Amino acid sequence: MEAISNKFTKENVKSLPESPGVYIYKNKFGKPVYIGKSINLKKRVLSYFAKYITGKTVSMLKETENFAIIVVSSELEALLLEAHLVRKFKPNYNFSLKDDKHPLYIRITKEKYPRVLTARKIDEEKSNLAFFGPFPSSKNIKSVLKMIRKIFPYSDHKLGKRGCLYSQIGLCQPCPNEIEKLKDEKHKQDFISDYKNNISNIRKLLSGKIKPLRNNLEKEMHNLSSQQNFENAAKILRQIEKLDYITQPITPVSYFLENPNLIEDIRAEELNELARILANYINVPKTLRRIECFDVAHLSGSYPTASMVTFDNGEPDKALYRHFRIRQKKGQSDADSMSEVAKRRTKYLSTWGVPDLIIVDGGKAQVSVFRKVFAKYKIPLIGLSKREEKLVIPIKRSDLSTHGFIEKKVPEGAAKNLVQRIRNEAHRFARRYHYNLLKRQLFPS
């Protein structure tokens, strides 16, 4: 099954989703002339209508009659799908518009401190732990490595006498140069083990062993936590969160080729499954469409902020995102902050629209204050507790006069993917505003 083609016009492009995916430009014979990827399809494809387009790009656009898109879930999926399609169709402009004419590999060397490098070909004479590829674009593969390095730091340099530049920004940590200077042998072996563990995790990630890798990290985090080694447990948690960000959910490239509307089908199933789960406890529309999620961010009560993100048919609608700066004095109390945000949200039901479902990031306390404010509006409302990924569902007790809660662990699958994706986006959006306020105070212009 092929992606549906549309005439390459600005009007048609304006209707594209602001989602990650791959775009395919085709000539009048239906043959791909260029294949690209973006984390925001609408923004990227619209950029080709800018006045400053020059050189070979102008020639490429003159040949382009139609275009098609395949929406995916993450930037990493877009990278992998683009690489697959470029290898399959070999569009002329994918190579004429780039400097690199040869495919690129990722090479992990077999040394005391294995290095992660790029290579133009497999060299059998050199000793390697692993080779991955080929990838048709050096830009793509360097982007992948850049993402991976932020999760699992690695070295790409030979041994020297000083810590490298990347070690100072946490991207080569522990740095082999620094490890070699250590006199304490036990301390040194611990750092060598940490470094090799990062390399092992990179190999698993590039091999597509995402789930086993995440399970191992989670197990390690819980072990460290039980030993009250909270600092290292927090470090592992940050790795898990970054890994989730770039990989979840990962869908095999072949699935998108078989069904270019796969993401639409996945989103529909996510919404249907969540509606089925909630229908056992509360009244929700049979067809969930608009979901709003609220989250609070602060640092020890300072500069508290909150976010409202809106998802329409399972996709973010950024035009309906809102930031709130918390005004009340109890900024360190998430429940009080949520109460303020809930009251402010009710003032705009007629102008911002009414959601089919509200998700509050938090447990019973946060849900209780939101439910109290929204009681008369009869909008379905639930919480999502981070610790065990439980849905916190307010229900009426049998005497019909008081409320209780059902706490249900979200089963693995479509509904869990949806609520986690929405909650993570609300968290990201709240933190961004909080950081901006904090930075403004620390570094006034």
GISUL-V896275 format. One record per run of one state. SS is the DSSP state (h for helix, s for strand, l for the rest). FROM is the first residue (numbers start at 0). LEN is the number of residues. If there is no record, write none. Layout:
BEGIN
<<SS | FROM | LEN> <SS | FROM | LEN>>
END
This chain:
BEGIN
<<l | 0 | 5> <s | 5 | 2> <l | 7 | 2> <h | 9 | 5> <l | 14 | 6> <s | 20 | 6> <l | 26 | 5> <s | 31 | 7> <l | 38 | 2> <h | 40 | 9> <l | 49 | 6> <h | 55 | 8> <l | 63 | 2> <s | 65 | 6> <l | 71 | 3> <h | 74 | 15> <l | 89 | 2> <h | 91 | 5> <l | 96 | 7> <s | 103 | 6> <l | 109 | 6> <s | 115 | 4> <l | 119 | 8> <s | 127 | 8> <l | 135 | 2> <h | 137 | 14> <l | 151 | 13> <h | 164 | 5> <l | 169 | 6> <h | 175 | 5> <l | 180 | 4> <h | 184 | 22> <l | 206 | 3> <h | 209 | 17> <l | 226 | 3> <h | 229 | 18> <l | 247 | 5> <h | 252 | 6> <l | 258 | 3> <h | 261 | 18> <l | 279 | 10> <s | 289 | 10> <l | 299 | 2> <s | 301 | 11> <l | 312 | 2> <s | 314 | 2> <l | 316 | 1> <h | 317 | 3> <l | 320 | 1> <s | 321 | 4> <l | 325 | 8> <h | 333 | 13> <l | 346 | 2> <h | 348 | 4> <l | 352 | 4> <s | 356 | 5> <l | 361 | 2> <h | 363 | 14> <l | 377 | 3> <s | 380 | 5> <l | 385 | 4> <s | 389 | 7> <l | 396 | 6> <s | 402 | 7> <l | 409 | 4> <h | 413 | 29> <l | 442 | 3>>
END
